[in-house]
Amino acid sequence: MVMALFEDFSEWMVHLFDNVLVLCKSFTDGLQKLRKLIQRCREWFVVLKIAKFLGYKVTSEKYELAEDRKTTIKEAEMPKTR
């Protein structure tokens, strides 16, 4: 399993389905942790989707989609074909 590659990051990284959340105390802390995560992915040829890094509002109580993403989803047309 891919997440076994990141077991030593478990203190500051949360795995949720096919997403990971990087917990940080500051912008600098976040950059350092993202660099470690990306380096590990490079070492093991794990491909990341950059879009998954963006668009979430995170607080100490919860994380959720940012308001602009919620609006985009609400306003999107439903597919007309199967």
Helices and strands as residue ranges (DSSP letters): G 2-9, E 13-16, E 19-22, H 27-43, G 50-53, E 56-58, E 63-65, H 67-75
